[in-house]
């Protein structure tokens, strides 16, 4: 391959990464499910004797509160856009189950990968 062809292939690969950098709306959709899963996991960590009595009401509260998570995420999320990928940081609090967390994810190739969560 000539240098020109290598340059064109490199530019094509970079433009593909830029084109597949997911936007904030896609992150919010992803994060609602991710935060809901994290909060449900928190329900499972109830104290030993009370675990069975608390788990189901806690999960029901998360399910009922889920529509309100997205506006909370929209208000507390910051995005660092590096063109090829984006880093998202969200501070989320779900008072119904006393869940507070900071979640950090990277968005690249139309996917999200969470690398910091409770």
N, C-alpha and C positions, 0 to 999 in steps of 0.2 A: 504494500500500500504506500502511496505517496503521502507526503506531509499534508497536502491539501485534502486528501480523502480522510485522513485521521482527524484533521481539524473539523471537517464537516460532520463526521460521526460524533465527535465530542460536542459540537454545538447542538446537534440533534438530540443527544442524550440530555444535555443541560436544559434545553427547551422542553423536553418531555417531563423533567422534574419540576420545572416551573409550572407547567400546565396541570400537573397532578398534585399541586400543593393545595390541600383541602382548606376551605374557608371556615369562618367562624360559625356559621349556621350548622355546617356539618359537624363541627366539634361539639356544639351544644346538644345535638341529637345523640351523638356518641356518649357524651359526658352524663346525660340524664340517666342512661342505662347503667353506666359504670358507677356513678355515685349511688344509684338505687341498689346495685349489687353490694357495694361496700357497706351501705347502711344496713341491709338485710344481714350481712355477715356479722355486723356489730350486734344485731339482735341475738345471734347464736352464742355470743360471748356473755350471756347473762350469768349471774352467780349460780353456783351448783344447785342449791335447793330450789331456787325460784325459776330456773331455766325453762322448764316446760310450761309453767304458768305465764311467763312473760313473752316467750318467743312468738307465739301466734298473734297476740294483740300488737306486738311491735311490728311484725311483718305487715299486718293489716294497716297500721298507721303509715308505714312507708308507702304502701300501695295507694292509700288515699292522698298522701302528700305529694306523690310523684308529679302531678301536673304543675305544682308550684315550684319544682326544682329548676326548671328551665329559666324562668325569670331571675331566680337567684343566681344561677350560673352566668347569665348574661350580664348581671350587675357586678359580679365579682371576678370575672375572668379577664386576664390580660393576655395579649397575643404579641409575640415577637416574631415578625415575619422576616425570614432570611431568604426569600424568593424560592429557594430550592426546598425548604421545609419551614415549618412554623413550630414555635414552642408556646404551649398554652399553660397558664397557671391559674388555678381556681381555688379560692377559699370558700368552702361551702359549709353551711350550718343548717342542720335540720333539727329544729327545737323539739319536735314531737317526740323524738327518741334520743335527744341529747347527743347528737352526732355532729362533730366538728372535725373538719379535715382540710388539708391542703393537697390538691391533686395536681400533678404535673405530667403533661403528655407531649409527645412530639407528633406532628402531622406530616406525613410524607407519602407520596405515591397513593393518594386517596385513602390512606389508612391512618389510624391513630395507634400509638403505642404508649401506654402509661408506664412511666418509669419511677414515679414517686406517688405512693398512696399509703394510707394507714394500714 
